[in-house]
């Protein structure tokens, strides 16, 4: 079983256990609230049953949201969990509004509330302990598998526990003759539930618009990347989050004349070290730069320097008659400072032509090539 599948099973187990507890305590609250005439206890029971609906949704969302990436979803399905969290926040706000509205109407009407009795108070106390226990259990699982959705569901359970605490206070007050406290407690429950829903809506919407990781996390990533040998700088570091995973793009500045394969391996080393520093990194995309071009995005939109085929054609037109060019065995091009540095490898030249003269002839013949940067001559077999 893969790690992702194991995490999904663990999330399902925690959610289903919570759903079972929600059903038992919700039924107990509704029955007891109806018998003793407590609006707060009935409202709290409705809140518990709303947890069951969201528990079912969480099971579906974690199942589909933790599936592996595929061709149509190369970044995975984590946004499903984000959308589910958004929906969960909306449900909480709707439930909160319904509870508060009904309770305010009852408070203004001045409906009498009889003393609930000790057994109703006991039911509320047992429900409080049960929901608080489910909160701690679900939160431990959520943090272990790094699921924002499961963490949101844990807070849903905590909101139920807190609302039950307020209901318990209202029941105790009603028992001693302050019946109006029952309706006040129900209104407070609605406000508390609405606050949790609003927070979930805010956090999930921030994720949907690709809000960056906290500044301290970005600083850690940048400092970690810059510790890798061969890295001369890091810029254009961009982060975002998908469910419990973090995604990172960055530009890595390396020495300008290293080979492509060496530069790529430096990037791989950066990626490995970043994943060690932040295990939640699910994807690292790096771009290799031979020089620091931070903020210089115009070069990808304007006409660029000629590429190898055109460079060789232009050099051949300028140098076709020169011995060093005719004896060439290899050619390196370095695109630096908006110029092209040329390193020409050639076979041994005749004894009457020294390297300095050959280089001077090449530079003179290339005088009209505006893109020409430094020229270096190397005698030997080339880079192989």
VENZIWO-V222798 format. One record per pair of residues at least 24 apart in sequence whose C-alpha atoms are under 8 Angstrom apart, sorted by the first residue. I is the first residue (numbers start at 1). J is the second residue. Records with the same first field share a line. If there is no record, write none. Layout:
BEGIN
I=J + J
END
This chain:
BEGIN
4=66 + 67
5=66 + 67
7=145
8=62 + 63 + 66
10=141
11=59 + 62 + 141 + 142 + 145 + 150
12=59 + 62
14=137 + 138 + 141
15=55 + 56 + 58 + 59 + 138 + 150
16=55 + 56 + 59
18=55 + 134 + 138
19=51 + 52 + 55 + 56
21=130 + 131 + 134
22=48 + 49 + 51 + 52 + 131
23=48 + 49 + 52
25=127 + 130
28=123
29=123 + 124
32=120 + 123
33=120
36=114 + 115 + 116 + 117 + 120
37=113 + 114 + 116
38=113 + 116 + 171 + 182
39=103 + 182 + 183 + 186
40=103 + 167 + 170 + 182 + 183 + 185 + 186
41=124 + 164 + 167 + 186
43=99 + 186
44=160 + 163 + 164 + 167 + 186 + 189
47=95 + 160
48=160
50=95
51=156 + 157
54=88 + 153
55=153
57=84
58=84 + 149 + 150 + 153
62=149
78=242 + 243 + 244 + 245
79=208 + 242 + 243
81=148 + 149 + 243
82=148 + 149 + 204 + 207 + 208 + 242 + 243
83=204
84=149
85=148 + 149 + 152 + 200 + 201 + 204
86=200 + 201 + 204 + 205
87=201
88=197 + 200
89=196 + 197 + 198 + 199 + 200 + 201
90=197 + 198 + 201
91=197
92=193 + 194 + 196 + 197
93=193 + 194 + 195 + 197 + 198
94=194
95=190 + 193 + 194
96=189 + 190 + 191 + 192 + 193 + 194
97=190 + 191 + 194
98=190
99=186 + 187 + 189 + 190
100=186 + 187 + 188 + 189 + 190 + 191
101=187
103=183 + 184 + 186 + 187
104=183 + 184 + 187
106=183
107=180 + 183 + 184
110=180
112=179 + 180
113=174 + 179 + 180 + 182
114=174 + 175 + 179
115=171 + 174 + 175 + 176 + 177 + 179
116=171 + 174 + 175
117=175
120=171
121=168 + 171 + 172
124=164 + 165 + 167 + 168
125=164 + 165 + 168
127=161 + 164
128=160 + 161 + 162 + 164 + 165
129=161
131=157 + 158 + 160 + 161
132=157 + 158 + 161
146=244 + 245 + 280
147=243 + 244
148=243 + 244
149=243
152=200
155=196
156=196
159=192 + 193 + 196
160=193
162=189 + 192
163=188 + 189 + 192 + 193
164=189
207=240 + 241 + 242 + 243
210=239 + 240 + 241
211=239 + 240 + 241
212=238 + 239 + 240 + 241
213=239 + 240 + 241 + 246
221=274 + 277 + 278
224=270 + 273 + 274 + 277
225=270 + 271 + 273 + 274
228=266 + 269 + 270 + 273
229=266
230=254 + 255 + 266
231=255 + 266
233=292
235=292 + 294
236=294 + 295
244=280
245=280 + 281 + 282
246=280 + 281 + 282 + 283
247=281 + 282 + 283 + 284
248=281 + 283 + 284 + 285
249=284 + 285 + 286 + 287
250=285 + 286 + 287
251=286 + 287 + 288 + 289
252=286 + 287 + 288 + 289
253=288 + 289 + 290 + 291 + 292
254=288 + 289 + 290 + 291
255=290 + 291
256=289 + 290 + 291 + 334 + 336
257=290 + 334
263=288
264=288
290=336
291=336
305=338 + 339 + 340 + 371
308=333
315=366
318=365 + 366
319=362 + 365 + 366
322=358 + 361 + 362
323=349 + 358
324=349 + 358
329=381 + 382
330=381 + 382 + 383
331=382
338=371
339=371 + 372 + 373
340=371 + 372 + 373 + 374
341=372 + 373 + 374 + 375
342=372 + 373 + 374 + 375 + 376
343=375 + 376 + 377 + 378
344=375 + 376 + 377 + 378
345=377 + 378 + 379 + 380 + 381 + 382
346=377 + 378 + 379 + 380 + 381 + 382
347=379 + 380 + 381
348=379 + 380
END
